[in-house]
Amino acid sequence: MKTTSRLGIVGGLGSLAGGDLFYKLVKSRAVLEDQRRYHFLFEQHPFKDVLLPLDRNASMTARKFYVFQVCKTFENTGVDAVLLPCFASQTFRAEIQQELGIPVLDMMHALVRHITRRIAPGTTLGVIASDFVRHSGLFEQHLGQHFNLVYPEDHAQAALMEAMYGVNGIKDGHLDGVPLESVYQACLSLQGQGATVIVPGMTELSLVCGDLQRRGISALDINQIYAEFATQADGSARQPPFKLGIVGGVGPAATVDFMGKVVAHTPAGKDQDHIKMVVEQNPQIPDRTANLLRDETDPTLALYATCKRLESAGAQAIAIPCNTAHAFVERIQAHLRVPIVNMLSETVEWIVQTYGSRQAVGLLATSGTLQSQVYHQAARGCGLQLITPGFDYQALVMEAIYGERGIKAGFTAGVCREQLLLAAEHLCEQGAKVLILGCTELPLVLAHCEAFEIGAHRVALVDPTTVLARRCVSLSSGAHRVG
């Protein structure tokens, strides 16, 4: 098992307790035995609610935002795992985890593991916690099934809250005198209810744990437990939820169409079953066809920059719902850490699997896609022969896409449809039994269909964006490796 080497510690939620955890990490046995293996980052920023007592109705909103922002900073700097030394924050740890690609180590899991290995089920545990944590059900959720939990009596709990959060309290660094005595009395209250072990529900308890133990209180040190857990945990084991990056705006309507197909082909019973998607709708990416045909502005850098932003946003795979843009994919892919799912090769492979390699296949696409030969290269790899329109019919395809009443101008019926049907019938007359709708605007007019009637011909229409959407859905389920 690989031990986590780069650990981030979220400070600022309880400054002294966070510092105490850092100290106990540094002096833990695992770290002292192999100091070169560990790299610790302690991040603390001003947090406006840090001095507010965690009473029963305390709001967690500002705390959630603070924790998330610090964790994202850690993620962006390549940290392997994050420690979150705050019991109140453990109540929403799963929410934070859902938005990150690195693990936030579960402090409650560390505590439960420590207790269940050393203490017999059925034992009465006394819990020292803030009003908020006490009433959140956190300890009942994790320990209530196997242990009897008791809390300080009301007057002892009130004194405990004052000792922790009041003026000159333990959070302010006053670790002896009245604050310590109040914590001690709370522990006695728990012992009076039959507790044999005092379980921490405040990280600040670690600051006075040694003093309590010297007074005969069997109190657990959560920072020591969490530090030992962190140096044994395998932070690389977590697989974040699948997130699909989409290069949008090429063209804009085709992007929306593709996203709709991803949603439509995802087996889901509720919103949360759908795929995370991050989209950069960037219509300013230079025209791909204009570059390939007339050597106008090269779109490579704009496509690459968009992909890098999607990569930085946590995308694990990138989809480009634009056929012509795939002429630039090969030169971009080598400089990305995440794969671009190649719509063209996926389409050709799907045709071979569905109709066989000997089927005559026609290609309706922009002149730029045809000139780049990207579909032809993909087809040759699968043994397919492609049929393309003659000059006049290719002009009809381009007019249907780019014309004044074309698809990019917002039209999906009328002249543009008739022009496409003429070109499609022309390919059928040349023997095509399958037609690739090889421009993402075309499926806005002609849909993916196994049997489409064109004049006297019956032909299968293959929509590459539908194929791509299905492939991305399969990747999200883990059914296939991205590659």
N, C-alpha and C positions, 0 to 999 in steps of 0.2 A: 504494500500500500504506500502510495506517495504521500508524504507529509506536506501539508501546506507550508510554503516557504515565505510568502508575502501576505502578511496579515494587516488589515486596516482596523483601527479602533475608533469608534464613534465617540468622541469626547463632547463635553459641553452640556450633557443632560444631567450630570452630577459630576462636577469637575474633579472633586477629590476622589470620588469612587472610580472615575475613569482613569485617573492617574495611578490609583492603587492597583487597578487591573494591569496597567502597563508595567508597573514595577514587578508584579507577580509573574507576568509573562517572561520578563527579562531574566528573572532569577529561577525560573522553573527548571527542573532537572533536564528536560529534553533540550532546552535552549543552551544551558551551560555545557552540556555534553557535545553539542554541535552548533556553536555560535555562528558559523559561516552559513548555515543553512537557512537562517531566519532573517527576515527583513520586516521590521514593524513600522507602520505609519500611523501616527496619532493625529487625528484631525479634529480641531475644536474651533468653532466660530461663535460669535455672540448669538444667544438664543433667548428671545425676549421673555419666554415663559419659564425660564429656568428657576426663578425664585418663587413661582406660584406653588402653593401646597397642592399635592395630589389628593384633593378631597374627592368625595364620592362622585360628584358631577363634573369633574374636571374635563375640559375639552382637549381632545388629542390632535386636533387638526394642525395646529402650528408645529407640534412635535413630529407628526407624520411627515410634514413637508421638510422640516429640518433634517430628519433622519434620511429621507429619500435623497435629498440634495447631496449630503455628505457621502452616502453610499454610491451615488452616481459618479462623484469625483473619484472615489476609490476604483470603481469599475473602469473609468477612463484612463487611469494610471496603471492598469494591469495588475491590480491586487487580486490574490487568489481567493480570499475569503474575508468577511467582515465580522468583527465582534461588536455586539450591541449591548453594552453593560447598563441596562435599564429595564426593570421589570414592567413598568408601564408601557414601554415601547415593545416589549415582547407580546403584548396583547394584540398588536397589529403587525407583528413581524411577517406573517404570511402575506399580508397585503403588499408590503415592501418587496418581499421576495419575488412576488409575481411579476414585478416590473423590472427585475434585474437579471443579468446573465451570470452573476457570481453568487455564491451562497452567503447568506447571512446566518452565521452559526447560531443554532437554537439554544439559548441559555437555559430554558426550561428543560429541554431534552438532556442537557448536561447535568442539571440538578437531579432530575428523575433517575438518570442512569446511576449517579453516585448513590442516591438513597436506596434504590432497589437492590444494589449489589451489597449493601452493608446493613440494611435494616429490615427486619422481618415484617411481612404483610400483617396488617391489623394493628400495628403500632400506632399510638397517638402522637401526632406531630403538631407542634405549636408553630404557627406562622406569624412572623413579624412582617407586616406589609402596610403600605399606605392605604387610606380609605378607598382610593380608586381601585388599586389592585385587589384589595380584599373583596370588593363587591363586583369585580369583573368576572369572577368565576374561574380565573386562570388556574388557581391551585386545585380547585375541584375537578377541572377538566383533566389535569395531568396526574394528580395524585389521589383524588377522591375515591377512585374505584377500589384501591388496595389499602388505603390508610385512613385512619380517623383524623380529621383536621379540626383543630381548635384555634381560636383567635383570642387576643386579649379582651378582657371585659371592657365595657364602654369607657369607664373612667381611666383605665390604663391605656386604652387606645388613644383617647384624647391627649393624654400626657405624652404618649409616644409621638404623635403627629407634631406636637409643639417642640419636642426634643429634636426632631429631625429638621423641621421646616421653619421653626420660629426664629426670632432674633437671637443671635448667639447660640444657634443650634448646631447639630453635627454637620449639616451641609456647609456651614460657615467655618468649619474647622475646629469647633469647640468639642473636643473628644473626651472630656472628663467633666467632673462636677455634676451639675443638675442634669444635663442631657444624658450623660452616661447612666446616672442613677434612674432616670425615667425608663430607659431601655431595659435596665436590670429589673425594675419592678414589673415591666410588661412580661419579661421572661418568667418571673416568679408567678405571675398571674396564669401563665400558660402551664407551668408545672403544677399549679394548684388544680388545673383541669385534667391532669393526668398525662401531660406531654412529657416525653422522655428525651426528645430531640427538638431543638429550636431550628426551624427552617427559615432561611432569609427570603423575604419578599421585597426587600429594599437593598440595593447594592451598597448603600452607606453602612449597612450593618457590618460589612467587612472591615470598616475603619476601626470598629471597637470590638471585633470578634475576639481578639486575643485577650482583651480585658475581661470580657464576659467568661471566657473559658477559664481564666485564672480565678474567677469567683465561683467556679464549679458548674457553670452553665454549659451544657452540651450543645453549642451553637455551631452551625456549619458556615464556612467561609465561602461565599458564592464566587468571589473573584479568584480564589485559589482553585476552586472546582472548574470554573470557566476557562482559566488559563491552561489547566492540564488537559481539558477537553479540546481546546483549540490546537494544541501542539500535537494531538493525536489524530485530529480529524483529517479526512481527505477532501480538501476543498475542491479538487478537480472532478469529483464524482457527479456533481449536479449538472444536469442537462436543462438549460433554460427552455421555456416554452417556445415553440417554433414561431419565428417571425419572418414574413415574406416582404422583401423590399421590391417596390415597383417603380420603374423608370416611367413616369407619366408624361403626358403632353405630346406624345409622338404617335398618333394625334390625341388630342384631348378627349374626344368622344369615345375613341377606341379604348382608352384607359378605363373609363367608367364602365364600358361594356365588359372588359376583361374582369374587373373587380366583381361585377355582378355574376359572372360565370364562376368565379371562385366561390362566392357565397352559395350559388345555386347547386354546386357539385359537392359542397361540404355536408357530410351527414351530421346533422346537429338537431338536438332537441330543445336547445335554449341558446341565448345569445353567447354565453360563455364557451360553447362548444366550437365556435367559429375561429378561424385563423387570425392571428395578429397580422396586420399589414401596415407597413409604413410606405407612404407614397410621396414622391416629389413630382408634382405636376409642373413640368418645366417646358412650356411651349416654345421657349426661346432657344431650345436646342436647334442649331441650324438644320435646314432641310437635307435629309439624307440623299434623296434622289437627285436634288440639284447638285450636290457635291459629286456624286458618282457619274452623272451625265455631262455636267458642264464645268466641273472643277470649281464650283463655288465654295463658300466657307466650309471648312472641314469640321464636322460635328464630333470628332473623336474626343477632344478635350472636354467638351461639355457633357458628353455621355459618361466619360470617365469620372469627372467631378461629381456628377449626380450619383453614380454608383458608389463612390467613396463616402458621400454623405449618408447613403443608405446603409453602408457597411458600418459607419460610425454610430448609426442609430440602432445597431444591434441586429440587422437583417442577417439571417443565416443562409439565405438564397435570394437571388435577384431575378426578377422577371422583366423582360422588355417587350411589351405588347406592340411591337413594330417589326415587321418582317425585314424591311430595308436596313434597319439599324443593325441587324445581325451581320451585315457586311463588315462592321467595325468591331465585333465582339472579340475576335481572336486577338487583336492587338491590345485590347483593354484587359482581358481576363488575366493575363500574366502578371498584372500589377495590382490585383485584388486578392484579398484573403478569403473571400467567399465566392462561391460559384455562381455564374450566370446560367440559368436553366435555358438551354438552347432550344428555342421554340421550333426551329427548322428541323433539326435532327430528331427532336421528339415527334414531330409531325410525320416525317418520312418513316421512322421506325413504326409508328402507329399504323400507317397505311400498309406496310409490309405485313405486320402482324394480323391486320384485319382483312386485307384483300389479296395478300400474296405479292411476291416480287415481280411477277410476270404481267401484272395488270398495267394497261396503258394509263398513264397519269398526265392530265393537263394542268398547266400552271397559269393562273390569273394573278398577276403581280405588277408592281410598278416597273417601268423600264430600268430604273436603277437596280432593283433586285435582280432582274433578268441579266443585266450587264455584269453585275458583280459575280454571277454564277454561284451564289451561296447555296441556293436550293439544289442546283445541279451537283455541286460537290457532295452535299448530304445524300442526294439520291444515288450517286455513283457508289458511295460506301455501302449502300444496301442493295445494289444491283437493280435499281429502278431506272427506267428511261422516261424522261419528261418531254412532253409536247408543249410548245409555247405558241402563242398567236402569231399569225403573219403580221406584216408591217401595219396594214390598214386597221386590222382588228386590235392590235396593241395600242394604236392611237385612240380607239374607242375606250379601251380600259383606262388610259391616262385621262381622257376627257371625263369619264365617269367619276374619277377620283378627284381631279384637280380643276375641272371645268367650272364655269360660272354657276351652273346648276348641279355641281358635283357633290360628292359625299362630304368632302372637307369643308364645303360651304354650308353644310347643314341639311342637304337634301338626301332622302333615302327612298324616294319614289319618283316616278315620272321618267324623264329623259335618262338619268343616270342608270336606273334599273334596266331600261330597254337596251342601253349600250352594253351593259354587262351581259345581258342575256344573248345578245348577238355574238359577242366574243366567246361566250361559253358554248353556244351551239356550233360555232366554227370549230372549236376544239373537239367537240363530240363527233363532228363529221370527219375529223382526222383519226378517229378511233378511240378517243379518251373515254374510259369508263368511270374514272375518278377525277374530280377537279379539286385542286387545292385553291382555296380562297386566300391567296398569298399576299394580301395587304390587309392590315387589321381594320381598314374601313369597309372592306367588302362584306364581312358578316353583318354589318349594320343594314345591308340590303338583302343578301342571300344567306339563309341560315344553314348551319350544320345539318346535313340530311342524308340518310342512307339511300333514298330513292327519290330523285327530283326529275320531274318531266320538263324537258326542253324540246319543243317541237315534237319530232318523232323519236326522240332519244330519251332514255332513262339513265341518269348518272348519279353517282354519289358525290355530295359536296362535303369537303373536309375543311373545317374551320380550325386553323392552327391555334387561335386563342382559346378555343374550347379544349383542345388537346393539352395546351400549356396549363390551363386552369386545373384540369384533372391531374396532371403530373404534380403540380404544386400542392394540391390537396393530399396526394399520396405521400409526398415528402413530409408533410406536416404530421402525418400519422406514424412516421417512422418506418413505413413499409419498404422504403427504398433509401439507399444512400444517395446524398446529393453528389453529383459528379458531372 
